[in-house]
Amino acid sequence: MTVPVEELRIEESEKKGFGKLDGSSIKGFMEINESDMVLIPIMKTLRKIPWEADTARVLCEIHRGGGEGRFEKDLRAIAENAERHHQARCTACRCGLQKA
């Protein structure tokens, strides 16, 4: 996600996340009654965008609202779970692009 640099409060954002995400507005994500979600920034991915004045980008984890944990359809969570699965079995998981 992109965020204005002046609105970036690193310590607060790491604990509370970036505002709310309405999961019901994304088709297939959530039902309306359970739609509150929070974006938790991964600060090691924070980078200033050189061609956008005072703007940075950061990758985020998607969490359910109310402290219910990581959202299971978060693609980063799926990839991290697959990596843990392979590490536990001492196998390798290699991902990349294939030429058409």
Residue frames as a rotation matrix with the C-alpha (Angstrom) as fourth column:
MET 1
0.589 0.808 0.000 0.00
0.808 -0.589 0.000 0.00
0.000 0.000 -1.000 0.00
THR 2
-0.382 -0.662 0.645 1.10
0.558 -0.722 -0.409 3.58
0.737 0.204 0.645 -0.43
VAL 3
0.509 0.468 -0.723 0.99
0.860 -0.303 0.409 6.05
-0.028 -0.830 -0.557 2.42
PRO 4
0.661 -0.291 0.691 1.83
-0.042 -0.935 -0.353 9.76
0.749 0.204 -0.630 2.75
VAL 5
-0.247 -0.881 -0.403 5.13
0.479 0.251 -0.841 10.04
0.843 -0.401 0.360 4.63
GLU 6
-0.674 -0.029 0.738 3.75
-0.466 -0.759 -0.455 12.69
0.574 -0.650 0.498 7.02
GLU 7
0.369 0.883 0.290 0.99
-0.852 0.197 0.486 10.28
0.372 -0.426 0.825 8.13
LEU 8
0.362 -0.314 -0.878 3.39
0.084 0.949 -0.304 7.41
0.928 0.037 0.370 8.76
ARG 9
0.289 -0.242 0.926 3.78
-0.944 -0.231 0.235 6.76
0.157 -0.942 -0.295 12.49
ILE 10
-0.235 -0.493 -0.838 6.05
-0.550 0.778 -0.303 3.74
0.801 0.389 -0.454 12.53
GLU 11
-0.976 -0.196 0.091 5.73
-0.182 0.524 -0.832 2.55
0.116 -0.829 -0.547 16.14
GLU 12
-0.361 0.920 0.150 1.96
-0.606 -0.110 -0.788 3.11
-0.709 -0.375 0.598 16.26
SER 13
0.234 0.449 -0.863 1.43
-0.966 0.208 -0.153 1.51
0.111 0.869 0.482 12.84
GLU 14
-0.600 -0.536 -0.594 3.38
-0.459 0.839 -0.292 -1.62
0.655 0.097 -0.750 13.79
LYS 15
-0.961 0.233 0.151 1.11
-0.041 0.418 -0.907 -2.17
-0.275 -0.878 -0.392 16.82
LYS 16
-0.236 0.966 -0.108 -2.30
-0.129 -0.142 -0.981 -1.01
-0.963 -0.217 0.158 15.58
GLY 17
-0.291 0.085 0.953 -1.96
0.864 0.450 0.224 -1.23
-0.410 0.889 -0.205 11.80
PHE 18
-0.997 0.001 -0.080 -3.17
-0.043 -0.852 0.523 1.16
-0.068 0.524 0.849 9.16
GLY 19
-0.491 0.866 -0.092 -6.80
-0.863 -0.498 -0.087 1.96
-0.121 0.036 0.992 9.76
LYS 20
-0.103 0.596 0.796 -9.52
-0.183 0.775 -0.604 -0.39
-0.978 -0.208 0.029 8.72
LEU 21
-0.894 -0.049 -0.445 -10.22
-0.446 0.189 0.875 -2.36
0.041 0.981 -0.191 5.57
ASP 22
0.051 0.970 0.239 -13.81
-0.793 0.185 -0.581 -3.27
-0.608 -0.160 0.778 4.69
GLY 23
-0.801 -0.472 0.368 -13.42
-0.239 0.816 0.527 -6.88
-0.549 0.334 -0.766 3.59
SER 24
-0.030 0.870 0.492 -17.01
0.492 0.441 -0.751 -7.10
-0.870 0.220 -0.442 2.36
SER 25
0.571 0.218 -0.791 -16.23
-0.445 -0.728 -0.522 -4.55
-0.690 0.650 -0.318 -0.35
ILE 26
-0.457 -0.733 -0.504 -13.81
-0.877 0.279 0.391 -7.05
-0.146 0.621 -0.770 -1.95
LYS 27
0.472 0.761 -0.444 -15.73
-0.833 0.550 0.057 -9.82
0.288 0.343 0.894 -3.71
GLY 28
0.556 -0.139 -0.819 -15.17
0.033 0.989 -0.145 -13.19
0.830 0.053 0.555 -2.03
PHE 29
-0.518 -0.814 0.262 -13.24
-0.225 -0.166 -0.960 -11.84
0.825 -0.556 -0.097 0.96
MET 30
-0.976 0.143 -0.166 -15.73
0.190 0.177 -0.966 -11.51
-0.109 -0.974 -0.200 3.82
GLU 31
-0.070 0.995 0.065 -19.40
0.879 0.031 0.477 -11.37
0.472 0.090 -0.877 4.69
ILE 32
0.061 0.162 0.985 -20.79
-0.002 -0.987 0.162 -8.00
0.998 -0.012 -0.060 5.78
ASN 33
0.900 0.396 0.182 -21.15
-0.179 -0.046 0.983 -9.11
0.397 -0.917 0.029 9.43
GLU 34
0.699 -0.713 -0.065 -17.45
0.465 0.384 0.798 -10.00
-0.544 -0.587 0.599 9.75
SER 35
0.733 -0.265 0.627 -15.91
0.605 -0.168 -0.779 -7.50
0.311 0.950 0.037 7.38
ASP 36
0.886 -0.439 0.146 -13.67
-0.463 -0.829 0.314 -5.32
-0.017 -0.346 -0.938 9.60
MET 37
0.666 -0.746 -0.004 -10.02
0.728 0.652 -0.212 -5.96
0.161 0.138 0.977 8.79
VAL 38
0.802 -0.502 -0.323 -6.72
-0.244 -0.770 0.589 -4.29
-0.545 -0.394 -0.740 9.69
LEU 39
0.767 -0.642 0.002 -3.58
0.181 0.213 -0.960 -3.86
0.616 0.737 0.279 7.57
ILE 40
0.802 -0.588 -0.106 -0.42
0.073 -0.080 0.994 -4.46
-0.593 -0.805 -0.022 9.63
PRO 41
0.777 -0.522 -0.351 2.66
-0.580 -0.377 -0.722 -3.03
0.245 0.765 -0.596 7.87
ILE 42
0.716 -0.698 -0.008 5.82
0.682 0.698 0.220 -5.08
-0.148 -0.163 0.976 7.40
MET 43
0.855 -0.254 -0.452 8.25
-0.145 -0.954 0.263 -2.28
-0.498 -0.159 -0.852 8.18
LYS 44
-0.146 -0.963 0.225 11.28
0.119 0.209 0.971 -3.96
-0.982 0.168 0.084 6.61
THR 45
-0.189 0.140 0.972 9.50
0.960 0.236 0.152 -3.48
-0.208 0.962 -0.179 3.25
LEU 46
0.700 0.479 -0.530 8.97
0.436 -0.874 -0.215 0.27
-0.566 -0.081 -0.820 3.76
ARG 47
-0.441 -0.810 0.388 10.50
0.841 -0.222 0.493 2.31
-0.313 0.543 0.779 0.92
LYS 48
-0.078 0.331 -0.940 10.12
-0.113 -0.940 -0.321 5.89
-0.991 0.081 0.111 -0.22
ILE 49
0.451 0.277 0.848 8.76
0.805 0.286 -0.521 6.20
-0.387 0.917 -0.094 -3.76
PRO 50
-0.486 -0.814 -0.318 11.33
0.622 -0.578 0.528 8.39
-0.614 0.059 0.787 -5.56
TRP 51
-0.846 0.150 0.512 8.99
0.396 -0.467 0.790 9.71
0.358 0.871 0.336 -8.25
GLU 52
0.310 0.947 0.088 6.17
0.500 -0.241 0.831 10.55
0.808 -0.214 -0.549 -5.80
ALA 53
-0.459 -0.516 0.723 6.93
-0.262 -0.699 -0.665 13.42
0.849 -0.495 0.186 -3.45
ASP 54
-0.628 0.102 0.771 6.49
-0.777 -0.135 -0.615 12.52
0.041 -0.986 0.164 0.23
THR 55
0.590 0.801 -0.099 5.00
-0.800 0.597 0.064 9.08
0.111 0.042 0.993 -0.50
ALA 56
-0.604 -0.738 0.302 6.17
-0.770 0.638 0.019 5.65
-0.207 -0.221 -0.953 0.68
ARG 57
0.316 0.664 -0.677 5.07
-0.678 0.658 0.329 2.09
0.664 0.355 0.658 -0.03
VAL 58
-0.604 -0.428 0.672 4.94
-0.779 0.494 -0.386 -0.82
-0.167 -0.757 -0.632 2.38
LEU 59
-0.439 0.454 -0.775 3.72
-0.140 0.817 0.559 -4.41
0.887 0.354 -0.296 2.17
CYS 60
-0.344 0.429 0.835 1.09
-0.934 -0.250 -0.256 -5.38
0.098 -0.868 0.487 4.73
GLU 61
-0.955 0.236 -0.181 -0.33
0.264 0.953 -0.151 -8.43
0.137 -0.192 -0.972 6.46
ILE 62
-0.308 0.923 0.232 -4.13
-0.532 -0.369 0.762 -8.62
0.789 0.111 0.605 6.49
HIS 63
-0.984 0.004 -0.181 -5.65
0.156 0.519 -0.840 -9.36
0.090 -0.855 -0.511 9.91
ARG 64
-0.081 0.994 -0.066 -9.24
0.696 0.104 0.711 -9.88
0.714 0.012 -0.700 11.00
GLY 65
-0.164 0.117 0.980 -10.70
-0.430 -0.902 0.035 -7.09
0.888 -0.415 0.198 13.11
GLY 66
0.707 0.521 0.478 -11.12
-0.612 0.112 0.783 -7.49
0.354 -0.846 0.398 16.85
GLY 67
-0.118 -0.875 0.469 -7.77
-0.979 0.182 0.094 -9.21
-0.168 -0.448 -0.878 17.30
GLU 68
0.717 0.523 0.460 -8.98
-0.451 0.852 -0.267 -12.46
-0.532 -0.016 0.847 15.70
GLY 69
0.053 -0.824 0.565 -5.66
0.176 0.564 0.807 -13.10
-0.983 0.057 0.174 13.99
ARG 70
-0.751 -0.510 -0.420 -4.32
-0.335 -0.253 0.908 -13.31
-0.569 0.822 0.019 10.47
PHE 71
0.337 0.873 -0.353 -6.79
-0.747 0.020 -0.665 -13.49
-0.573 0.487 0.659 7.58
GLU 72
0.059 -0.318 0.946 -6.53
0.093 0.946 0.312 -16.94
-0.994 0.070 0.086 5.99
LYS 73
0.696 0.229 0.681 -7.03
0.672 0.128 -0.729 -15.60
-0.254 0.965 -0.065 2.43
ASP 74
0.693 -0.584 -0.423 -4.09
-0.516 -0.811 0.275 -13.17
-0.504 0.028 -0.864 2.77
LEU 75
0.906 -0.314 -0.284 -1.77
-0.087 0.519 -0.851 -14.28
0.414 0.795 0.443 -0.04
ARG 76
-0.052 -0.951 0.303 1.33
-0.717 -0.176 -0.675 -13.51
0.695 -0.252 -0.673 2.03
ALA 77
0.009 0.131 0.991 -0.05
-0.907 0.419 -0.047 -15.74
-0.421 -0.899 0.123 4.82
ILE 78
0.929 0.356 0.102 -0.70
-0.267 0.835 -0.481 -18.54
-0.256 0.420 0.871 2.32
ALA 79
0.567 -0.789 -0.236 2.87
-0.221 0.130 -0.967 -18.30
0.793 0.600 -0.101 0.98
GLU 80
-0.231 -0.658 0.717 4.35
-0.895 -0.145 -0.422 -18.17
0.382 -0.739 -0.555 4.51
ASN 81
0.386 0.446 0.808 2.31
-0.725 0.688 -0.033 -21.24
-0.570 -0.573 0.589 5.55
ALA 82
0.979 -0.064 -0.192 3.51
-0.096 0.686 -0.721 -23.14
0.178 0.724 0.666 2.47
GLU 83
0.171 -0.982 0.081 7.10
-0.495 -0.157 -0.854 -22.21
0.852 0.106 -0.513 3.28
ARG 84
-0.177 -0.176 0.968 6.72
-0.977 0.151 -0.151 -23.43
-0.120 -0.973 -0.198 6.89
HIS 85
0.785 0.539 0.305 5.10
-0.475 0.840 -0.261 -26.65
-0.397 0.060 0.916 5.63
HIS 86
0.795 -0.527 -0.302 8.09
-0.039 0.452 -0.891 -27.39
0.606 0.720 0.339 3.39
GLN 87
-0.101 -0.867 0.489 10.65
-0.725 -0.273 -0.632 -26.42
0.681 -0.418 -0.601 6.03
ALA 88
0.180 0.254 0.950 9.03
-0.911 0.409 0.063 -28.80
-0.372 -0.877 0.305 8.53
ARG 89
0.885 0.203 0.418 9.41
-0.048 0.934 -0.353 -31.62
-0.462 0.292 0.837 6.01
CYS 90
-0.032 -0.997 -0.073 12.94
-0.057 -0.071 0.996 -30.62
-0.998 0.036 -0.055 4.95
THR 91
0.068 0.086 0.994 11.81
0.961 0.262 -0.089 -30.00
-0.268 0.961 -0.065 1.38
ALA 92
-0.807 -0.408 -0.426 12.31
0.271 -0.898 0.347 -26.94
-0.524 0.165 0.835 -0.78
CYS 93
0.387 0.902 0.193 9.68
0.747 -0.184 -0.639 -24.71
-0.541 0.392 -0.744 -2.25
ARG 94
-0.729 -0.654 -0.203 10.87
0.363 -0.620 0.696 -22.70
-0.581 0.434 0.689 -5.24
CYS 95
0.436 0.897 0.068 8.62
0.647 -0.260 -0.717 -20.18
-0.626 0.356 -0.694 -6.91
GLY 96
-0.576 -0.614 -0.540 9.22
0.048 -0.685 0.727 -18.08
-0.816 0.393 0.424 -9.97
LEU 97
0.315 0.662 -0.680 8.02
-0.658 -0.364 -0.659 -17.01
-0.684 0.655 0.321 -13.36
GLN 98
-0.121 -0.274 0.954 7.92
0.475 0.828 0.298 -19.37
-0.871 0.490 0.030 -16.30
LYS 99
-0.734 -0.180 -0.655 8.60
-0.444 -0.602 0.664 -18.21
-0.514 0.778 0.362 -19.84
ALA 100
0.316 0.943 0.108 5.61
-0.402 0.236 -0.885 -18.61
-0.859 0.237 0.453 -22.12
